[in-house]
Amino acid sequence: MKFRWDKKYLYWGITALAAIIGGISFYYLIFHSNSLVNNLHRILNIAMPIVDGLILAYLMWPILHFIETKIFFPIKALCQGKFPKLKQKERQILKYCRGISIFLTLCFVSFLIYAFFRFIIPQIASSLRNIILLFPVYISNLSKWLEQLLAKYPDIERIVGNLFNTYSQEFSTWLNTTVVPQMNTLVKNVSVSMISLAKFLWNLIIGLIISVYLLGNKERFQSQAKKMAYAFLDVKKANNLMETVRLIDATFGGFIIGKLLDSAIIGVICFVAVSLLGMPYPMLLSVIVGVTNIIPFFGPFIGAVPCALLILVVSPIKSLYFIIFILILQQFDGNILGPRILGNRTGLSGFWVIFSITLFSGFWGVPGMLLGVPVFAVLYTLIKRRIDRNLRRKRMTTRTEEYRSLDHVDARTGQFMLFDPEPAKKNVSQPPKNASQPPKSVSQPAEKSEKP
């Protein structure tokens, strides 16, 4: 006798098994969360070379794509036009083009790294060495300048003196009770940081090798991922997944790569300008301004403050000139250069940009300030798409402007009943003439893409 499965009992069995697994997972998450976090950190440390390879491949792909499409593909088309027999070796030619493009990409990236360590790092080190050697002179000059300034205003001098006496005592107490006893810990942390740096460089080398394989077989990996998506998901969910992945790629790729290019240009402009203005330590100032400019909105202020203080101890009047220059530079970046490079990659208003930076910086610190805007932009777009789909399903408009004067929607007809503010402005003792009439209604504007 052949045994037959009862779908009802099979459904209840799977449901019970899922409930048991969920309960065990919840218990483990609540009472063994530390062990879970440690295991996740361990897995992440093991997989860090792969993560580095994915990041490097993602950052180098635009350079590789530019070399292929702008240089080798036109040459390939020209050669195939003159020698038709080459069309029979299309796959081999594409393989050679990809290999040479990867080699040129690595050469370009290596040149950038070499230029950074050959020209920028020595000037930064020289600037820092000069600052350390001349710091007592700078402090003496700044003290003399403050004495001359405060001598003209005795009231301000008295207030500043009181503040200085108060906070100097607190600083001395903090230095003796906190900093000095922890010097041994500081030395130990420095040694651990050196070991971590060596491990980071090793992971970076392994990641660079992995990135070469990823760049060489990018199309194959993409095809395999799409194949898996359509194999394990239904067509509608797989299509939504493809759409979401393209959205994430466009948002992150356009924003991060565009922001890096924008910050590099701002750093070069800053170096040229501060050199012409005779500012001290132009390379150090330009690197600080360029690096902090990567952080949206708050970055220019974060970079301008230490630079202005550094110039202040050398020349107070030049510090004022630098602040004015930074304000002009950031206006140029925000209104001209930034929109041309980034466009409207995120689609977020100024409020949501500030909100995302504040929120994610609280969770992730400095990385949150860098990645908070694109992460929130993806979440914002996904939520917006979900809202629009629900409204289309109800045959309601998705245009936000149509909801500005909306009072309510008629449940039977689906018409938009608009709010009429005029009766509220009139005297309450004098009822409006049309008080018995219902609010104004307007037919709901139908979406062009939807059929009634």
C-alpha positions as CSV (number, residue, x, y, z in Angstrom):
1,M,0.0,0.0,0.0
2,K,1.5,3.3,-1.1
3,F,1.7,6.0,1.6
4,R,0.3,9.4,0.7
5,W,1.4,12.6,2.2
6,D,-1.4,14.8,3.7
7,K,-0.6,18.4,2.8
8,K,-2.4,19.7,5.9
9,Y,-0.2,17.7,8.3
10,L,2.9,18.5,6.2
11,Y,2.0,22.2,6.5
12,W,1.5,22.0,10.3
13,G,4.7,20.0,10.7
14,I,6.8,22.6,8.8
15,T,5.1,25.4,10.8
16,A,5.9,23.7,14.1
17,L,9.5,23.1,13.0
18,A,9.9,26.8,12.0
19,A,8.4,27.9,15.4
20,I,10.9,25.7,17.3
21,I,13.9,27.0,15.3
22,G,12.7,30.6,15.7
23,G,12.3,30.1,19.5
24,I,15.8,28.6,19.8
25,S,17.3,31.4,17.7
26,F,15.5,34.0,19.8
27,Y,16.7,32.4,23.1
28,Y,20.3,32.2,21.7
29,L,20.1,35.9,20.5
30,I,18.9,37.1,23.9
31,F,21.0,35.1,26.3
32,H,24.1,34.5,24.2
33,S,24.4,37.7,22.2
34,N,28.0,38.3,23.2
35,S,29.0,34.9,21.8
36,L,27.0,35.6,18.6
37,V,28.7,39.0,18.1
38,N,32.2,37.4,18.7
39,N,31.4,34.7,16.1
40,L,30.3,37.4,13.6
41,H,33.5,39.4,14.2
42,R,35.5,36.2,13.7
43,I,33.8,35.4,10.5
44,L,34.2,39.0,9.3
45,N,37.9,38.9,10.1
46,I,38.4,35.7,8.2
47,A,36.5,37.0,5.2
48,M,38.1,40.4,5.3
49,P,40.4,39.8,2.2
50,I,37.3,38.9,0.2
51,V,35.5,42.0,1.4
52,D,38.6,44.1,0.5
53,G,38.7,42.5,-3.0
54,L,35.0,43.2,-3.6
55,I,35.5,46.9,-2.5
56,L,38.6,47.3,-4.7
57,A,36.9,45.7,-7.7
58,Y,33.9,47.9,-7.2
59,L,36.1,51.1,-7.1
60,M,38.3,50.1,-10.0
61,W,35.5,49.0,-12.3
62,P,34.6,52.5,-13.6
63,I,38.3,53.0,-14.6
64,L,38.3,49.6,-16.3
65,H,35.0,50.3,-18.1
66,F,36.3,53.7,-19.3
67,I,39.5,52.1,-20.8
68,E,37.5,49.4,-22.5
69,T,34.7,51.5,-24.0
70,K,36.8,54.6,-24.9
71,I,40.0,53.0,-26.1
72,F,39.9,49.3,-26.9
73,F,36.4,48.8,-28.2
74,P,36.7,51.5,-30.9
75,I,40.1,50.0,-31.9
76,K,38.5,46.5,-32.0
77,A,35.6,47.8,-34.2
78,L,38.1,49.6,-36.5
79,C,40.3,46.5,-36.9
80,Q,37.3,44.2,-37.5
81,G,36.0,46.6,-40.2
82,K,39.3,46.4,-42.0
83,F,39.9,42.7,-41.4
84,P,36.5,40.8,-41.4
85,K,38.2,37.5,-40.4
86,L,38.8,38.9,-36.9
87,K,35.1,38.7,-36.2
88,Q,35.5,34.9,-35.9
89,K,37.8,35.5,-33.0
90,E,35.5,37.8,-31.1
91,R,35.8,35.9,-27.8
92,Q,39.6,35.8,-27.8
93,I,39.8,39.5,-28.7
94,L,37.5,40.5,-25.9
95,K,39.6,38.4,-23.5
96,Y,42.8,40.2,-24.6
97,C,41.1,43.6,-24.3
98,R,39.9,42.8,-20.8
99,G,43.4,41.6,-19.7
100,I,45.1,44.7,-21.1
101,S,42.5,46.9,-19.6
102,I,43.0,45.3,-16.1
103,F,46.7,45.8,-16.5
104,L,46.4,49.5,-17.4
105,T,43.9,50.0,-14.5
106,L,46.3,48.5,-12.0
107,C,49.1,50.7,-13.5
108,F,46.9,53.8,-13.1
109,V,46.0,53.0,-9.5
110,S,49.6,52.1,-8.7
111,F,50.7,55.5,-10.1
112,L,48.2,57.3,-7.9
113,I,49.4,55.5,-4.9
114,Y,53.1,56.1,-5.8
115,A,52.3,59.8,-6.4
116,F,50.6,60.0,-3.0
117,F,53.6,58.5,-1.2
118,R,56.2,60.2,-3.3
119,F,54.9,63.8,-3.3
120,I,52.1,64.3,-0.8
121,I,53.3,62.2,2.2
122,P,56.8,63.8,2.3
123,Q,55.3,67.3,2.2
124,I,52.8,66.4,5.0
125,A,55.6,64.9,7.1
126,S,57.8,68.0,6.6
127,S,54.9,70.3,7.6
128,L,54.2,68.3,10.7
129,R,57.9,68.3,11.6
130,N,58.0,72.1,11.2
131,I,54.9,72.6,13.3
132,I,56.4,70.5,16.1
133,L,59.7,72.4,16.0
134,L,58.2,75.9,15.6
135,F,55.2,75.3,17.9
136,P,56.7,77.2,20.9
137,V,57.4,80.2,18.6
138,Y,53.9,80.1,17.2
139,I,52.4,80.0,20.7
140,S,54.6,83.0,21.7
141,N,53.6,85.0,18.7
142,L,49.9,84.1,19.3
143,S,50.2,85.2,23.0
144,K,51.8,88.5,22.0
145,W,49.0,89.1,19.5
146,L,46.3,88.3,22.1
147,E,48.0,90.6,24.7
148,Q,48.0,93.5,22.3
149,L,44.4,92.8,21.3
150,L,43.2,92.4,24.9
151,A,45.1,95.5,26.1
152,K,42.6,97.6,24.1
153,Y,39.6,95.9,25.8
154,P,40.2,95.5,29.6
155,D,36.8,93.9,30.3
156,I,37.4,91.2,27.7
157,E,40.9,90.7,29.1
158,R,39.5,90.1,32.6
159,I,36.9,87.6,31.4
160,V,39.5,85.7,29.3
161,G,41.9,85.6,32.2
162,N,39.3,84.1,34.5
163,L,38.4,81.5,31.9
164,F,42.0,80.7,31.4
165,N,42.8,80.2,35.1
166,T,39.7,78.0,35.6
167,Y,40.3,75.7,32.6
168,S,44.1,75.6,33.0
169,Q,43.6,74.1,36.5
170,E,41.1,71.6,35.2
171,F,43.4,70.7,32.3
172,S,46.3,70.2,34.7
173,T,44.2,67.9,36.9
174,W,43.0,65.9,33.9
175,L,46.6,65.6,32.6
176,N,47.9,64.3,36.0
177,T,45.1,62.0,36.9
178,T,44.1,60.6,33.5
179,V,46.7,60.9,30.8
180,V,49.9,60.2,32.7
181,P,48.6,57.0,34.4
182,Q,47.5,55.6,31.0
183,M,50.8,56.1,29.2
184,N,51.6,52.4,29.5
185,T,48.2,51.5,28.0
186,L,48.8,54.0,25.2
187,V,52.2,52.4,24.3
188,K,50.5,49.0,24.3
189,N,47.7,50.3,22.1
190,V,50.3,51.7,19.6
191,S,52.1,48.4,19.4
192,V,48.7,46.6,18.8
193,S,47.9,49.2,16.1
194,M,51.1,48.4,14.3
195,I,50.2,44.7,14.3
196,S,46.7,45.6,13.0
197,L,48.2,47.8,10.3
198,A,50.5,45.0,9.1
199,K,47.5,42.6,9.0
200,F,45.4,45.2,7.1
201,L,48.2,45.6,4.5
202,W,48.3,41.8,4.1
203,N,44.5,41.6,3.7
204,L,44.8,44.4,1.2
205,I,47.3,42.6,-0.9
206,I,45.2,39.4,-0.9
207,G,42.1,41.5,-1.7
208,L,43.9,43.1,-4.7
209,I,44.6,39.7,-6.1
210,I,40.9,38.7,-5.6
211,S,39.8,42.0,-7.3
212,V,41.8,41.0,-10.4
213,Y,39.8,37.8,-10.7
214,L,36.5,39.6,-10.0
215,L,37.3,42.2,-12.7
216,G,38.3,39.6,-15.2
217,N,35.1,37.5,-14.8
218,K,32.6,40.2,-13.8
219,E,30.1,39.3,-16.5
220,R,30.2,35.6,-15.6
221,F,29.6,36.3,-11.9
222,Q,26.7,38.6,-12.8
223,S,25.2,35.9,-15.0
224,Q,25.5,33.3,-12.2
225,A,23.9,35.6,-9.7
226,K,20.9,36.3,-12.0
227,K,20.6,32.6,-12.7
228,M,20.4,31.8,-9.0
229,A,17.8,34.6,-8.4
230,Y,15.5,33.3,-11.1
231,A,16.0,29.7,-10.0
232,F,15.1,30.2,-6.3
233,L,12.6,33.0,-6.6
234,D,9.4,33.5,-8.7
235,V,9.7,35.8,-11.7
236,K,8.1,38.9,-10.0
237,K,10.3,38.7,-6.9
238,A,13.4,38.1,-9.0
239,N,12.6,41.2,-11.1
240,N,12.1,43.3,-8.0
241,L,15.5,42.0,-6.7
242,M,17.2,43.0,-10.0
243,E,15.6,46.4,-9.8
244,T,16.7,46.9,-6.2
245,V,20.3,45.8,-6.9
246,R,20.5,48.2,-9.9
247,L,19.2,51.0,-7.6
248,I,21.8,50.2,-4.9
249,D,24.6,50.1,-7.5
250,A,23.5,53.4,-9.1
251,T,23.1,55.2,-5.8
252,F,26.3,53.9,-4.1
253,G,28.5,53.9,-7.2
254,G,27.4,57.3,-8.4
255,F,27.6,58.9,-5.0
256,I,30.9,57.4,-3.7
257,I,32.9,57.6,-6.9
258,G,31.5,61.0,-7.7
259,K,32.2,62.3,-4.2
260,L,35.8,61.0,-4.4
261,L,36.4,62.8,-7.7
262,D,34.7,66.0,-6.4
263,S,36.9,65.9,-3.2
264,A,40.1,65.4,-5.3
265,I,39.3,68.4,-7.5
266,I,38.5,70.5,-4.4
267,G,41.8,69.5,-2.8
268,V,43.7,70.5,-6.0
269,I,41.9,73.8,-6.2
270,C,42.6,74.4,-2.5
271,F,46.3,73.6,-3.0
272,V,46.7,76.1,-5.9
273,A,44.8,78.8,-4.1
274,V,46.5,78.6,-0.7
275,S,49.9,78.5,-2.5
276,L,49.1,81.7,-4.4
277,L,47.8,83.3,-1.2
278,G,51.0,82.5,0.7
279,M,49.4,80.3,3.3
280,P,51.6,78.1,5.5
281,Y,51.7,74.4,4.9
282,P,49.6,74.3,1.7
283,M,49.9,70.6,1.1
284,L,48.7,69.7,4.6
285,L,45.8,72.1,4.4
286,S,44.8,70.8,1.0
287,V,44.8,67.2,2.1
288,I,42.7,68.0,5.2
289,V,40.2,70.0,3.1
290,G,40.0,67.4,0.4
291,V,39.6,64.4,2.7
292,T,37.0,65.9,5.0
293,N,35.1,67.2,1.9
294,I,34.1,63.5,1.3
295,I,31.7,63.8,4.3
296,P,28.5,65.5,3.0
297,F,27.3,68.8,4.5
298,F,29.4,68.7,7.7
299,G,32.7,67.8,6.0
300,P,33.7,71.4,4.9
301,F,33.2,72.7,8.5
302,I,35.1,69.7,10.0
303,G,38.1,70.4,7.7
304,A,38.1,74.2,7.9
305,V,38.3,74.4,11.8
306,P,41.6,72.6,12.3
307,C,43.1,74.3,9.2
308,A,42.0,77.8,10.5
309,L,43.5,77.1,13.9
310,L,46.7,75.9,12.4
311,I,47.0,79.1,10.4
312,L,45.9,81.2,13.4
313,V,49.1,80.3,15.4
314,V,51.2,81.4,12.4
315,S,49.3,84.4,11.2
316,P,45.9,85.5,12.5
317,I,45.1,87.7,9.5
318,K,45.8,84.8,7.1
319,S,43.5,82.6,9.1
320,L,40.7,85.1,8.4
321,Y,41.6,85.1,4.7
322,F,41.5,81.3,4.7
323,I,38.1,81.2,6.3
324,I,36.8,83.6,3.6
325,F,38.4,81.4,0.9
326,I,36.8,78.2,2.3
327,L,33.4,79.8,2.3
328,I,33.8,80.8,-1.4
329,L,35.2,77.4,-2.3
330,Q,32.3,75.5,-0.6
331,Q,29.8,77.7,-2.4
332,F,31.5,76.8,-5.7
333,D,31.5,73.2,-4.8
334,G,27.9,73.1,-3.6
335,N,26.4,75.1,-6.4
336,I,28.6,74.4,-9.5
337,L,31.1,71.6,-9.2
338,G,29.1,69.2,-7.0
339,P,25.9,69.2,-9.0
340,R,27.8,68.7,-12.3
341,I,29.7,65.7,-11.0
342,L,27.1,64.1,-8.6
343,G,23.9,65.4,-10.2
344,N,20.9,64.3,-8.1
345,R,22.3,60.8,-7.3
346,T,20.5,60.5,-3.9
347,G,17.3,62.4,-4.6
348,L,17.3,63.6,-1.0
349,S,16.5,67.0,0.2
350,G,18.8,69.0,2.6
351,F,16.8,67.9,5.6
352,W,17.1,64.2,4.9
353,V,20.8,64.6,4.2
354,I,21.4,66.1,7.6
355,F,19.0,63.5,9.2
356,S,20.9,60.6,7.6
357,I,24.3,61.9,8.6
358,T,23.3,62.5,12.2
359,L,21.6,59.2,12.5
360,F,24.2,56.9,10.9
361,S,27.2,58.8,12.5
362,G,25.6,57.9,15.9
363,F,25.7,54.2,14.9
364,W,28.9,53.9,12.9
365,G,30.9,57.0,13.7
366,V,33.0,58.4,10.8
367,P,32.1,55.6,8.4
368,G,28.4,56.4,9.1
369,M,29.0,60.0,8.1
370,L,30.5,58.8,4.8
371,L,27.9,56.0,4.0
372,G,24.9,57.4,5.8
373,V,23.6,59.4,2.8
374,P,23.7,56.6,0.1
375,V,22.3,54.1,2.6
376,F,19.4,56.3,3.6
377,A,18.8,57.2,-0.1
378,V,18.4,53.5,-0.9
379,L,15.9,53.0,2.0
380,Y,14.1,56.2,1.1
381,T,13.7,55.2,-2.6
382,L,12.5,51.6,-1.6
383,I,9.9,53.0,0.8
384,K,8.8,55.5,-1.8
385,R,8.4,52.8,-4.5
386,R,6.4,50.7,-2.1
387,I,4.1,53.6,-1.3
388,D,3.6,54.4,-5.0
389,R,2.8,50.7,-5.8
390,N,0.2,50.6,-3.0
391,L,-1.4,53.9,-4.3
392,R,-1.5,52.6,-7.9
393,R,-3.1,49.4,-6.7
394,K,-5.8,51.6,-5.2
395,R,-5.9,53.6,-8.4
396,M,-4.8,56.8,-6.6
397,T,-2.4,59.3,-7.9
398,T,1.3,59.2,-6.8
399,R,1.9,62.9,-7.3
400,T,2.5,64.5,-4.0
401,E,1.2,67.9,-5.1
402,E,-2.2,66.5,-5.4
403,Y,-2.4,65.8,-1.7
404,R,-1.6,69.3,-0.6
405,S,-5.2,70.5,-0.4
406,L,-6.8,67.1,0.3
407,D,-9.4,67.0,3.0
408,H,-10.4,63.3,2.6
409,V,-11.1,60.8,-0.1
410,D,-14.7,59.6,-0.8
411,A,-14.8,55.9,0.0
412,R,-17.5,55.2,-2.5
413,T,-16.4,57.2,-5.5
414,G,-12.7,57.6,-4.8
415,Q,-12.9,61.3,-5.5
416,F,-10.5,63.8,-3.8
417,M,-12.5,66.1,-1.5
418,L,-10.5,69.3,-1.2
419,F,-10.2,71.4,1.9
420,D,-11.8,74.8,1.6
421,P,-10.1,77.3,4.0
422,E,-12.4,80.2,3.2
423,P,-15.2,79.4,5.7
424,A,-12.7,79.2,8.6
425,K,-11.6,82.8,7.9
426,K,-15.2,84.1,8.3
427,N,-16.9,85.1,11.5
428,V,-18.2,82.1,13.5
429,S,-21.4,84.0,14.4
430,Q,-22.2,84.4,10.7
431,P,-22.5,80.9,9.2
432,P,-21.4,80.7,5.6
433,K,-24.0,80.7,2.8
434,N,-22.9,77.4,1.5
435,A,-22.6,75.7,4.8
436,S,-25.0,72.9,3.8
437,Q,-22.9,72.1,0.7
438,P,-20.3,69.4,0.9
439,P,-16.6,70.3,0.4
440,K,-15.3,70.8,-3.0
441,S,-14.4,67.7,-4.9
442,V,-12.1,67.1,-7.7
443,S,-11.8,64.0,-9.8
444,Q,-8.8,62.0,-8.9
445,P,-6.1,62.5,-11.6
446,A,-5.5,59.1,-13.2
447,E,-2.0,57.9,-13.7
448,K,-0.9,57.9,-17.4
449,S,0.5,54.4,-17.0
450,E,-2.7,53.0,-15.4
451,K,-5.8,52.0,-17.3
452,P,-9.2,52.5,-15.6
